[in-house]
């Protein structure tokens, strides 16, 4: 998050009714004057009406991408379209997008209701007042006020702050303030709602509650949403589509399920999923995976011979008793009904996620790994997925 996000919302021109708001980035690159390449050759279609989440580690270019869609940064090269319009040269206020930033600064000296009204009041067509257009300015003003009243009421209801309208921002809880921020973003019916880590300043409990609220809000308003986060749980929970980025590059675009089940490369496999996927160096020989440590495991079917990295999700490792490969338990983290168990097995260290049980550090158990849940990756720096 950069200093420019100090203001809560960047307002753009009001929607004259909802339009088709697919966002398309073609070969978009952003190089800052400092020579930092924040976004590299990005090709991305953000589907109309869906929630697309940009996810990746700090500095991977998520905010820059969002700011380019908003018009707060210009791409160094490439084309950005909103709907059927190329917007590269369209100023932010004419793009019909609204942006909510991480640090939700509301105007402290005016009530919640006035905070909501503010972007609409700013947009009033003052030409009527100055007699520059035909018709009665008083009637026109009355109609506009009634329309604003209704939009404010609707937005307040959507984000459940109707009860707080007369209060000042300092009289609100963190979650209520965040809801007012969202209300102020949707009151203008933007074609695209851009959310830059909107939950990251909230405590863990509130973040979970707001996550659910965001989801149902999106369900109700159906606006195209682009949500930036570095929290993979938030991304999985909210995204219809995830865009996983690193160092300015898009590594994978897909549904949360696709990305979880078929990560495109080692980075995506490690970044999405907690605890991280276990990675074992070795090679495939005649359909078996020979770990560098000497252990031999199953390999995903149709894997060609050659060096590879085998990926195993922690929840794919079952800890049992009986015959089979032995594992010694080196550590246990308990989370109520489940636990993460750090084991040494097959001459390597792995983590298994399983249901809570009385197992203890030092115990020896048997591991079982489901063949169909194995992932194989290239050993080179790109680490692309091998096979399906
Ligand atoms: P975070 O999650 O930490 O907010 P991010 O993924 O949103 O990070 P960006 O803020 O887009 O990443 O930054 C991408 C890269 O561009 C980083 O290396 C950052 O230092 C750099 N950067 C961002 N804004 C500017 C700027 N105005 N001038 C120069 N470099 C910048």
Boltz pocket constraint, residues with backbone or C-beta under 6 A from the ligand:
constraints:
  - pocket:
      binder: B
      contacts: [[A, 1], [A, 2], [A, 32], [A, 33], [A, 34], [A, 36], [A, 37], [A, 38], [A, 56], [A, 57], [A, 58], [A, 59], [A, 60], [A, 61], [A, 62], [A, 63], [A, 64], [A, 65], [A, 230]]
      max_distance: 6.0
